[in-house]
Amino acid sequence: MTSSDIRAILLDVIEELFSASTDADMQELISQPDFKLTDLTDSSLSVTELVMRMEEETGVMLENADFEAHPTCNSFCAMLAERSGAA
């Protein structure tokens, strides 16, 4: 998977978990080219849900620490692409 493919998956997961389509602030956030994932939530439960969903969607094993180590959309997607062998 490419970083672009993973970004599309990530945005779909964000949409599902955070009801982004009905939240104007969330829409504004995710429309930025390289938004901070940490701006999505400060809940460790939400982070865990996001990480689990990205594992399911990409087949790449992740930990919550990956979310913290790669805090922007671009860095998170690049890390996933690299782990999936597409970087």
MOMOGI-V456616 format. One line per field, one symbol per residue. phi: phi as a letter, one per 40 degrees, with the letter a starting at -180 (. if undefined). psi: psi as a letter, one per 20 degrees, with the letter a starting at -180 (. if undefined). burial: + if it has 24 or more other ideal C-beta (glycine too) atoms within 12 Angstrom, else -. Layout:
# MOMOGI-V456616
phi = ???
psi = ???
burial = ???
This chain:
# MOMOGI-V456616
phi = .ccccccccdccccdccbfccbbcccdccccccaccccccabcccccccccccccdcbgbcbbdcccccbcbdcccccccccccgbc
psi = qrhgghgggghggggghjlhhjohgggggiiqhmqphiigqjphghgggggghhgghhjpprqhhhghhmiqgghghggggghiji.
burial = +-+--++-+++-++--++-+--------++----+-+--++----++--++-++--++-+-+---++--+-++-+++++++-++---
